[in-house]
Amino acid sequence: MEADKFRKAIDGDEGFKKKRANLFYLSLLLLAIVVSGADIKEASSLIFKIEFTNHENLQWLLVAGVIYSMLRYYAYSEVYRDELFKRWSDKMLSNPSIYYLDHEIHEVTGHIGEAINIYGGDEPGLAAPEYLKTGILQRKIAYPSKENHSFYGECDITRYVDLNTYSKKWTRKDFMLLLWFETKYRVNAWVSHRETLDLVAPYLMAVGALAIFFCKKVSLEFGVPTLRG
């Protein structure tokens, strides 16, 4: 997906924007209550007024609301997170020092090439690799390929190279270096793509509000001085 189309998809997704706004405002409210020490005395409507007498439970209810909104926002933003991941990972694999299919010798060179012991002449799909995150510190390279089926004949399939399978040429140290390259491209995506901040900002606000809330609770429990003294 092109950058302009991706931004328009985010800006035009009303459901996504609603989930993002809910998480942002709940986090902001929790942050304001915890940092300022404010109490919500009453909430008025057109017909009646409600006075909140148990402020402690109200704060915990707000915490639960923030956590629930985080989970909802996480699920709703999956398609956009996957697209951002694909954009910076494709850029990483386009770096010849990290991944390059040499069409003369039909071998994958670059850093990841040490993990791929496949003849490119047999697998031309190595020219179109995809970087995948399959779990915590679990990475794979996927590429299109062909396979002969006894009934259907030649079929299109996807093959995978597990980057967590180590050998003399590809060690855990090499994998950790790959994660360092990955981190650099992730950080660059934060700087160069404004939609990255659009996606992450609500998480940062929510995590910050929850962290301050629990730090204050721990401080009060053990008598540690807080910012307000």
N, C-alpha and C positions, 0 to 999 in steps of 0.2 A: 504494500500500500504506500502510495506517495505521501510525502510529508503534509502537503496541503489537504489532501483527502482525509488523512488521519486526523488532522486538527479539526476539520469540519465534522468528522464523525463524532469526536468527543464533544465539540461545542453544540452539536445538534441532538445529542442523546439526552433527552429530558429525564429519563429514569436514572441515568448515571449521575447527572447533575444534582438531582434531588437527594440521592444517597450521599453524595459528597458534601452537600450543604448541611444535611442533618448531622453528619459526623463532625463537621467543622464547628457548627454552632453549639452542639452539646459539649464538645471539648472546650470551646471558648468559655461557656458558662461555668463548667467545672473549674477551669483555670482561674476565672475571676473570683469564684467563691473561696477557693483554697488560698490563693495568694493574698486577696484583700481581707479575708476573714469575714466577709459579708454574710449576713443571714437573710433568708427570704422570709419576711414576716407574714405576708399575705399575697394572694393572687386574686385580682378582681375580675369580674366578668360583667356582662350587662345586667345580670339578675342578682348575683350573690357574691360574697367574698369568702375566700377560704384562708384561714390562718394556719401556718405550718408551725406546730409546736415541737415536733421531733426533728430538729435540723440534722442530727447525726444520721438518721435513717434516710433522710432526703438526699444527703450527699452520696450514700452508698447506692441509692436508687439511680442517681445520676451516673455514678461509675458503671453500673450495670448497663445503663443506656448507651454509654460511650463504647463499652466492649461489644455490645450487640450491634451497634452501628458500624464498628470496625469490621466485624465478621460479614455483615451485609455488604459493605462497601468493597471488601476484598473479593467476595464472590462476583459482584456486579462488574468489577473493573478487570476481571481476568482476561477478557479479549483484548483490552488495551495494553495490559502488562505483557501479554504474549507478543503483541505486535512490536512493542518497544524492545523487548528482548531480541526479537528477530532482527530488528534494524541494527542494533549495535553489534550483535554477534556476527551478522553478515559482513559488517564493516571490519571486524576483527579477522575473519577468515579471508578477507580480500588482501590482507597484509602478507606479501610473499615471505617475509621472515617468520611468519607463524604457520601459514598453509599455502602451498603452491603445487599444482600438478604440472610437472615438467612433461610436455608432450613429446619431447625428443627421446627421453629415456623411459617415459611412461611410469614415472614414480612420483609419489607425493614427497615433497621436500619441505623445508621449514621446520619449525619447532615440533608441530604435531606430526610431521612426517615420520618421526622416530617411533610413533605408536601405530603406524599404518603399514603393515607388511603385505600390501596388495599390489599386484601388477595392474597399472592403469590401462594397459591395452585390453585387458579382459573386463575391466570395469570402468567404462567411459563416464559413468555417473559420478565418479570422484571429482569431476570438474564442477559439479553442482552440489557441494556439501552443505549440510545444515548442522549447526551447533545446538545440542540439546542439553537441558538440565533435567535429569530424571530423578533427583533426590538431593538430599543434603550432601554436598561435596561429591555428587555423582554426575558425570558428564559423558556424553556420547557424540559421535559423529554419525549422521545419517546421510545416505546418498541413494539415488534411484538406481535400480538395476533390473535385470530381466531374469526370468526363471522358466524353464520348460516344465509344464505340468502334463501329466499323463493323459488327462482328459481335455483340459482347456487349451493346451498348447503353450505358446510363449505368453507369459503374464508379466505385467509390471509389478514390481515389489520394491520395498525399501529395506536396504541392508544397514546394519549398524556396526560401528567400531566402538567398543567399550574402552574409554580412556582411563578407567580404573583397573584395567588388566595390565600388570607391570611385567617387564622383561629386562634383559640386560641393557637394551637400547632405550627403553622407556621406563623410567624409574619413578618412584613416588616424588622424588625431588623435581623431576621434570614436570610432573602433574601440578605440583605446588607453584612452579614457575608459570604454568599456564593459567592458574587461578590469579596470579599477580597480573598477567596481561589482561585477563578478564576484568579485574577490578579497575584497571586504568581505562578500559573502554566504557565500563559502567559509569565511572566518574565523569568521563568526557560527555557521555549522554546527558548527564545532569546539567552540564554547562551549555551544551550546544542545542538541546531540544527543550523548548519551554514546556512541552506537553509532559515531560518527565516530572517537572516540578508540580504541574497541575495534578498529576496522579499521586505524588508522594506527600505533598503538603498536608493533606488531611491526616495522614498517618503520623507525621511529625507532630502535629498539633495534639492528636489524641495521645500518643505515647508520652509527650512532654507533660500533658495535664495529669495523666495517670501516675507518672513517675513522681511529680511534685506532690500529688495527693498522698501516695503511699509513704513518701519520705517524711511528710509532715506527720502522718499517723505514727510512724516509727519514732520520730523525734519526741512526740508527746508521750508515747508509751514508756520510753526509756529516759525521759527528762533531758534530751539533747536540745540545746538552744536552737531556735528556728530563726529565719531571716527577720521575723517581726519581733524577735526577742521574747 
